[in-house]
Amino acid sequence: MKTVFSPRHRGHANQLELMAGAIVPGFELPSRAEFIHDRILEVGLGDIVAPKDFDLSIAERVQAKDFLDFLPTVYPRWKELGREGTALAYTWPTRGLRGDVVPECLDGALGHYSFDAGCGFVEGTWDAIKSSHDVALTAAELVKEGAGSAYALCRPPGHHAGSNFMGGYCYINNAAVAAEYFRVNGAKRVSILDVDYHHGNGTQEIFYSRSDVQVINIHGDPNQEYPYFLGYKEETGAGEGEGFNINYPLRWGTDWAGWSQALKDGIQKLEAFGPDVVIVSLGVDTFEKDPISQFKLKTEDYPKIGALIKAIGKPTLFVQEGGYAVADIGVNAVGVLTGFEGA
């Protein structure tokens, strides 16, 4: 299996975020991708290749152009205001406020285009975002051209980013862009299987009214867990998309027995859908030692995930999402990939 990786992710570093009432160093660290990269080399998974440069034309099919145009302007505008450090939103247009007008002021625009204070910008953030987008599309191209599988080692991640908003460390929705790429290039149906601990609210929102992209999420129950305001079981799609959005909200403390039961049921629904290609939003923050998550999966469980996905028998693109137990992320993420390869 080839891996696509860009060192440009390292420019998104030392950003701050708001977490549990405090401004803290971001949990989404450059070392996440570096540990995975090193583990790939250690186990000999396959070649690691650099991404091609893609324009944003596919991304503009699933995310609003004004939102995408805004992202590269944030830090230059922040500096023009004489500010240093992390550009971060602090006010949002909640119920009863207007969300249809983008304020001229940068602080207002940051709030307009986000749903939390987890998407900070520093000098190298936009370049990292763009490189992550390019990594996903390069890996998708490998699959389109006949590779049975490929791994997009994306950083920043993407599944919390919606059609016109960022959040949860996510700016461009890499998995959604890859799904649209496959559709544009001939795939009639695409399934996105999101195994990250946190619900892929952005991916759900983007495809909620579509029948050509099935979205399956296995995640922490939003009654207990971030992002709280999406991911309930009764959210099954709307209009043409009715029945094509499937959520498995699971309670804190869920271990392999309960989690794998949801995965097996999700795979049955995926197989019934009959996709031409499968995209796996690969988060490994389901790990028992993850600092911001509450599931109890163990290191030995991750190869089993890969084996179950391999049994689907479809071309498969893995897109990296979350996982914040940094010392273990390489072993766990690559464990899924080696489990897939060895099945």
N, C-alpha and C positions, 0 to 999 in steps of 0.2 A: 504494500500500500504506500503510495506517495503521500508525503506531507507537504503542504504549502505554508511557508513561514516568511515573515518579514521582520528584520531587526528594527524597522522604523517604529514598531510599537513602543520601543523604549523611551521615545519622546514624551509619552503620556506618563509622567512620573511625578511623585511628590505632591499630587493633588489632594485637596482636603474634601471632606464631606460632612454632612450633618447626620449624626447617628445617636439615637437615644439621648437627646438633649444636649449634645456636645459637638463642637467642631473638632473632628479627629482626622488623622491621616487616613487616606483612602485604603479600603481593604483590597481594592482591585489593583494589585501590584505588578510591576514588570516581571518580577521573579516568577510569577505564575506561569507565564509562557516559557521562560527560560528553563524551568525545571522540567516541563513537558518536552521541550526540544532536546534537552540532555538525555532524558529517558529514552526517547526515540532512538538516539544514537547508541545508547547503551544496549538496547535489546535488538538493534538491527532491524527495525520495522520496515525500512525501505528508504528510498531517496528522499531528501529534503530539497525542495525547489523554491525558487523565488517567485513572487507573483508577477503577473503581467500588469500593465497599467490599463485600467478600464475607465471609461467615462461614466457619468452617473445616469445615463439614459434608462437603464433597467431599474435602478433605484427609484427614479422619478415615476415609474409605473406603480409603485407600491407605497411610496412616501411622497408627501407634498413637496413640490419644487421650492416653495418659499421657505419651508423648513430646512431643506437640504442646502439652499443658498445661504441661509443664516449661519450654519455651523462654522464655515471657515472664517467668518467675520468676527466671531465672538472675542477671541483674545486680542486681535489688533484693536478693536474698539475699546476693550478693557484698558489696554495700555494708553490709548489716546485720552482716556479719562484720568491718566496719571496714577493708575492703580498697579499694584504688584500682587503676587500670590495667585490664588485660585479665583477665577471668575465663577460665581455660584449664584443660583437663584435664591430668593428669599421670600417671594410673595407669588401667589398663584390665583387664577380666576376660578374660584370655586362656585358652588351653587348660588344663583342670584346675581353673580357678577358677569360682566361681558367677556366672552371668550372669542368674539368675532373680530376684534380689533387688535392688531399688533402694535403695542406702544412704541413710539420712537425711541424712548429711553432704553438703553441696554438692559438695565435691571428689570424693567417691565417685560421686555422681549424674552429674556431668559425665563421668566415665570410663565409667559404665554406658551413657550415651546417645551415645557417640562412638567413633570408631575411630582418631582421630589427634588431634594438637594443632594443627590448622589452623582450628578453628572457635572463635575467641575472641569474647567478648562485651564490648562497651562500652555506655555509656549508651543509645545510639540503635540498638543492634543489633536488638532485637526489632521495633521499628517499621519498620526497613528490611526485615527478613524478611517481615513481614506485607504491606508494600507490594509487595514482589516477587511474592508469592503473588497479590495482587489484580491486578497487572499481567498475569500469565499468564492468569488467568480472564477478565479484561476482553477481552484479545485473542482468547481462545478463543470468547467470546460473539460477537465480531465475525464470526468465521468461521462459527459456527453460524447466524448470522442472514443469511448469504449472501455475505459478502466472500470473494473467491477466495483471499485471503491476508491475513495480519496478522503484525506483528512485536511480540513481547513483549520489551521492553528491560529484562530482569530483572537486578537486582542486590540481594542476593547471588544467585549461581547456585544450581542445585539438583540436578544429576544424580548427585552422590556421596551424597546423603542417601537412606537406605533406609527401610524400614517402621518402624523404631524406633531409628534412629541418624543422627547427623550426621557430617560429615567433609569434608575437601577444600574448605573454604570454603562448604559447602552445608548448609542446615538443613531447609527445606521443599523437596521435590522438585517444582519448578514444572511440569516436563514431564509427570510422572506425574499430578499433580493435573489438568492440562489434559486428559490422555488420559481420565481417569475422568469428567471433566465431559462430554466428547463421548459417552462410553458412556451416561451417565445421560440424556443428551439425545438419544438415538436412534441414534447411530452403532453399527453392529453390529461393525465392526472398525476398529481404529486402529493405525497403524504409527508407531513412534518411531524416527527415523533420527538417531543420535548421531554427529556428525562432529568432536567435540572430540578433542584429542590424548589426553586421559586417559580411560580406560574409564569409562563411566557405570555404575559398580557398583551404585549405589543403585537406578537404574531397572531394571537386570537383576533385582536381588533382589526388588523389589516385584512384578514381573509374571512371575516365572520359572515359576510353575505355572499360568499363564493362557493360554488360546488365543485370547482376543478382542483382546489387545494384543500385537502383534509388536514386538520390540526388536532393532534392528540397531546394532551398535557398530563403528566403525572407529577404531583407537586404537593407542597404543604397546604393544608386547608386554609383558605383566606379568612376564615373566622379567627384563626390564630396567627396567620403568617403573612408577611409582605408578599405581594403588593396590596393585599387586603381587599381591594375594590373590584376584583375580577378573578375568575377561576372557580366559580361555584358549579356544581354538577348540572344544574338546570340550564346552564348556558350552552345551548346546542346548535347555535347558528340562527340566522335570520334570512327570510326570503328564500332565494335560491340556495343559500348556504345552510338551510335548516337540515340538521342531522349530520353535518360534516365537521362540527366542532365538538370534541369529546374531552371532558375534564374528569380527572380522578383526584379529587382533593383528599389528602390523607392526613391524619392527626399526628401531632408531635409524638415522637417515640416509635414511629413505624419502622419495623426492621425488614430484613430480606423477605420473610414469609409474606407479609402483607404487601410490600412494595412489588415483589415479583408477580403476585397474583394480579395486581393492576396492570403490570406490563404485559402479561400473557393475554389478558382480556383485550387490552389495547391493540396488541398485534393481531388478534382475531378480527377486530373491526377494521384494522388496516388492510389485512388480506382480503376481506370482503369488499373493500373499496376498490382494490385492484389498481394500485398506482403503477406508473411506469418507472418511477424512481422514488427512493425514500431519502429524506433528509433527517438526520438525527441532530437535534440541538443538544449537544453533549455537555451537560453540567455534572460535575462530580461533587457538588456541595451536599449531596445526600449522605456523605461520609460521616461516620459517627463522631469524628473529631473536628468537624468543620466549625469554625468559631461563630458563625452567624446562622446556623441551621440546626434542625432538631430531629433529623432522621438518624437511623442507627445502622446503615449499611457498613459493611466491613470491606477491607481491601480485597479479600478473596471473592467478594460478590461481583466485582466489576467485570472480570472476564466472562462471567455467566451472562451478563447483559449483552456483551458482544456476541456471544454464541446464539442467544435467542434472536437477535436481530439478523444474524447471518442466515438463520433458518428461513427467514422470509423469502430469500432467494431473489432479491431485486438489486439493481444498481443502487449503491448507498453512498451518500455524502455525509460525513461527520463534520459538524461545525462547532467549534469550541464555544461554550458559554461560561457558566460559573464554576466555582470551586475555590475555596479560600483557606483551606488547610494547606498552606503553601508547601510545606515539607513533604506532603503526601500526594500532591496533585499530579506529579509526573507518573508515579506508579499507578494511581487509580485511573487517570484518563487513558494512559497507554494500555492499561489492563483491559479496558473495553476494546481497544483496537486489536490487541493481540488475541483476545478471546474471539473476536470476529474473524480474524485471519486464520486462527487455528481450528475453527469449528468445522 
